[in-house]
Amino acid sequence: MSLYQEGILQAVPAHAVYLTLKLKNDSSAALLQQVLRELAAHADGNTLVIGIGASLAAALGQPIEGLVEFKDVADSRVRLPATPAALWCWLRQTERGALVMQLHQLLKMLAPAFEVQQQLDAFKYKEGRDLSGYEDGTENPHGDAAIAAAFVDEETPGLAGSSFVAVQQWTHRFERFDAMSTEQQDNAVGRRRSDNEELEDAPESAHVKRTAQEDFTPEAFMLRRSMPWAAQDQAGLMFVAFAHSFYPFEVQLRRMSGAEDGIVDALFQFTQPQTGSYFWCPPMKNGKPDLSLLDIV
């Protein structure tokens, strides 16, 4: 059986829900263990990917090495909200009705110890594009390179097969985007929307230049599994990136925010992050998430 939560490696689904939860004030360690044990029995790592927040690990008295809370970037030129949570669930389905029923059952299961912090509906747009029309995740690694980027290697005792995920909800301001010319839009991204080709003469503020994974030392590869979201009259991208540590995300965000060299990623012209949180995604054992590092067996 796989050591990984397979949903991390698979393409984004047709329908999804991103769910973050906080601890109820009266949740004892014993109750948390009981609920998490039941969650692990039902989570398959495929239609349901789970992540543990630092506050939950602390409440259980079992901190996870490398797991921290997301914090604002020092010297950032833009606002980067921090919204820590105890538990993260990524529900993945091919059919909307199945997703609704899965969510209902999951919330009922978690209700004794957790309460919803945020629930966001997401979906696949065309062949995997952001709502701006640009392809998302073009530079994702594949095959063995994806596994090396997204998961802790098997030589690391205890953490082998687990992953660290960074999650940010970005809200697009379409009125700003629509006011830009096609050339300005392409220059902001660093690719042509028409054929997804990278622009050789893109400005230094272009997103692809700000986040070129091979330009960092050490290299900052991660596996993106972002999806568009929509709620009432707002929409945007739920940015989700898995890696063997938070290093790749942190160095890329530092450069995007202008903290490194004063140049802010041009994406900030028309989209803004509303949330920011970190989670640890446990490995799989015998077909279910292995929570032994949390002293849950």
TIZADREN-666351 format. One line per field, with one value per residue (C-alpha): residue in three letters; x, y, z. Coordinates in steps of 0.05 Angstrom, whole numbers. Each point is the difference from the previous one (the first is absolute). Layout:
<pts>
torlum	Ala_...
c1	X_...
c2	Y_...
c3	Z_...
</pts>
This chain:
<pts>
torlum	Met_Ser_Leu_Tyr_Gln_Glu_Gly_Ile_Leu_Gln_Ala_Val_Pro_Ala_His_Ala_Val_Tyr_Leu_Thr_Leu_Lys_Leu_Lys_Asn_Asp_Ser_Ser_Ala_Ala_Leu_Leu_Gln_Gln_Val_Leu_Arg_Glu_Leu_Ala_Ala_His_Ala_Asp_Gly_Asn_Thr_Leu_Val_Ile_Gly_Ile_Gly_Ala_Ser_Leu_Ala_Ala_Ala_Leu_Gly_Gln_Pro_Ile_Glu_Gly_Leu_Val_Glu_Phe_Lys_Asp_Val_Ala_Asp_Ser_Arg_Val_Arg_Leu_Pro_Ala_Thr_Pro_Ala_Ala_Leu_Trp_Cys_Trp_Leu_Arg_Gln_Thr_Glu_Arg_Gly_Ala_Leu_Val_Met_Gln_Leu_His_Gln_Leu_Leu_Lys_Met_Leu_Ala_Pro_Ala_Phe_Glu_Val_Gln_Gln_Gln_Leu_Asp_Ala_Phe_Lys_Tyr_Lys_Glu_Gly_Arg_Asp_Leu_Ser_Gly_Tyr_Glu_Asp_Gly_Thr_Glu_Asn_Pro_His_Gly_Asp_Ala_Ala_Ile_Ala_Ala_Ala_Phe_Val_Asp_Glu_Glu_Thr_Pro_Gly_Leu_Ala_Gly_Ser_Ser_Phe_Val_Ala_Val_Gln_Gln_Trp_Thr_His_Arg_Phe_Glu_Arg_Phe_Asp_Ala_Met_Ser_Thr_Glu_Gln_Gln_Asp_Asn_Ala_Val_Gly_Arg_Arg_Arg_Ser_Asp_Asn_Glu_Glu_Leu_Glu_Asp_Ala_Pro_Glu_Ser_Ala_His_Val_Lys_Arg_Thr_Ala_Gln_Glu_Asp_Phe_Thr_Pro_Glu_Ala_Phe_Met_Leu_Arg_Arg_Ser_Met_Pro_Trp_Ala_Ala_Gln_Asp_Gln_Ala_Gly_Leu_Met_Phe_Val_Ala_Phe_Ala_His_Ser_Phe_Tyr_Pro_Phe_Glu_Val_Gln_Leu_Arg_Arg_Met_Ser_Gly_Ala_Glu_Asp_Gly_Ile_Val_Asp_Ala_Leu_Phe_Gln_Phe_Thr_Gln_Pro_Gln_Thr_Gly_Ser_Tyr_Phe_Trp_Cys_Pro_Pro_Met_Lys_Asn_Gly_Lys_Pro_Asp_Leu_Ser_Leu_Leu_Asp_Ile_Val
c1	0_21_39_-31_-68_-13_-46_62_30_-63_-26_-50_-71_-62_-29_31_-10_57_-18_38_-21_18_-2_-61_17_-20_37_42_60_-39_-59_47_34_-68_-24_66_1_-69_23_61_-45_-41_53_27_52_-34_-71_21_69_12_50_16_12_53_-54_-31_67_14_-68_18_69_34_34_20_71_-2_-73_-9_-54_0_25_4_64_49_10_-58_-26_-70_-50_6_-54_15_-61_24_-47_1_-22_-4_-41_1_-63_7_-55_-19_-74_-30_-53_52_39_-60_-13_74_2_-63_28_68_-27_-44_61_43_-54_15_70_5_-39_5_47_-8_-36_15_-28_50_-2_42_-3_10_62_29_0_-6_-61_45_6_73_22_17_57_38_67_-24_49_-23_12_57_16_-70_8_69_-29_-65_19_50_48_0_66_-31_-26_-71_-15_13_-56_-32_-6_-4_-53_-7_-71_-21_-67_11_-57_2_-20_-26_-15_75_18_-50_27_69_18_16_74_-3_-34_51_57_-29_-1_61_-35_-45_-70_-12_53_29_70_46_19_75_-4_-48_12_34_-67_-31_-26_40_65_-18_-13_49_13_69_24_4_57_-16_-53_-71_-43_-70_-62_-59_-71_-37_-73_-47_-53_-64_-48_-57_30_73_49_73_52_11_75_23_73_29_74_48_6_-26_65_-21_-64_33_57_-47_-49_56_22_-72_-14_59_35_61_15_-57_-34_-71_-31_-45_-56_-14_-27_-64_-2_11_9_-54_27_65_10_46_-16_35_-30_15_23_-44_6_-45_-45_-13_37_55_-10_50_43_-60_-3_-63_-1
c2	0_72_38_65_32_-14_60_44_-32_-3_55_47_-27_28_21_13_31_31_-4_30_-12_26_-34_6_32_-62_-51_-44_-39_-64_26_24_-67_-34_45_-3_-76_-2_50_-42_-61_36_42_-37_52_3_29_30_29_24_47_12_71_18_19_-70_-34_44_-15_-74_13_-28_55_-21_17_54_18_74_53_45_70_65_10_50_61_-20_56_-31_-27_-75_-21_-57_-43_-62_-59_-66_-47_4_-46_-1_-36_-24_-28_-7_14_58_-42_-48_59_27_-66_-10_68_-13_-64_30_60_-46_-42_60_39_-26_31_50_58_27_58_4_-41_17_-33_-11_-28_-16_53_-24_-44_29_75_57_44_51_-50_-18_-72_-15_-44_0_-10_-57_-58_-68_-73_-13_74_15_-51_29_70_-14_-52_-11_-54_-71_11_47_-41_14_53_-43_5_61_69_72_42_75_26_70_26_53_46_27_72_-11_73_14_-60_18_71_-27_-11_-70_19_26_-63_-45_42_-6_-76_-7_-46_9_-21_-21_-56_-1_16_36_70_8_75_0_53_-18_7_-56_-57_-54_39_12_-74_-37_-60_-15_71_-10_-30_-54_-9_11_-53_-14_-34_48_-25_66_7_57_17_41_25_48_59_-16_-50_-15_-54_-45_-7_-68_-23_-64_-8_-39_63_71_27_2_38_48_21_9_41_43_16_10_49_44_-15_-26_55_50_-27_-22_-56_31_-48_46_50_-39_-54_-1_-55_-3_-58_-35_-66_-60_-73_-67_-55_-68_-60_-60_-68_-59_44_55_61_-19_44_-36_63_30_-62_-23_-73
c3	0_-13_52_-24_1_-74_-10_6_-62_-42_-45_31_2_-34_67_68_68_40_73_59_71_69_67_44_67_39_-44_45_-26_10_-42_-54_-3_-6_-57_-37_6_-33_-53_-17_-8_-53_-35_-61_-20_-68_4_67_13_72_32_73_26_52_51_-5_8_61_30_-4_30_-62_-40_-71_-21_-54_12_17_-8_-61_16_-39_-39_30_-45_-45_-44_-1_51_13_51_48_16_39_8_36_-55_-76_-45_-76_-24_-73_-44_-73_13_40_36_25_28_36_34_17_32_41_28_14_38_42_18_19_37_71_1_-58_-29_-71_-10_-76_-53_-72_-63_-57_-70_-61_-54_-71_-3_64_-5_48_-10_-32_-57_11_11_72_24_-66_35_44_4_-24_17_48_1_26_56_18_2_37_52_55_-24_27_35_51_59_21_-53_-61_-51_33_-31_21_-34_-6_-12_-21_-25_-53_-21_-71_-15_-70_-12_6_-43_-54_-2_-20_-73_-23_-3_72_23_-34_29_70_-5_-44_-50_-59_17_-72_-2_71_-27_48_-21_-10_11_59_53_65_35_-42_43_-36_13_73_12_-45_45_-27_13_76_40_16_-54_23_-34_24_-27_-11_4_-3_-22_-18_51_-1_54_-14_-39_16_-31_-6_11_59_-2_27_-3_28_16_45_43_0_-29_-73_14_49_-46_-59_40_27_-71_-24_56_-16_66_-36_-51_3_-63_13_-42_-53_20_59_-50_-6_54_75_52_53_42_15_38_5_13_5_-43_31_-40_-13_33_-15_-42_51_26_50_61_44_7_36_45_-35_-22
</pts>
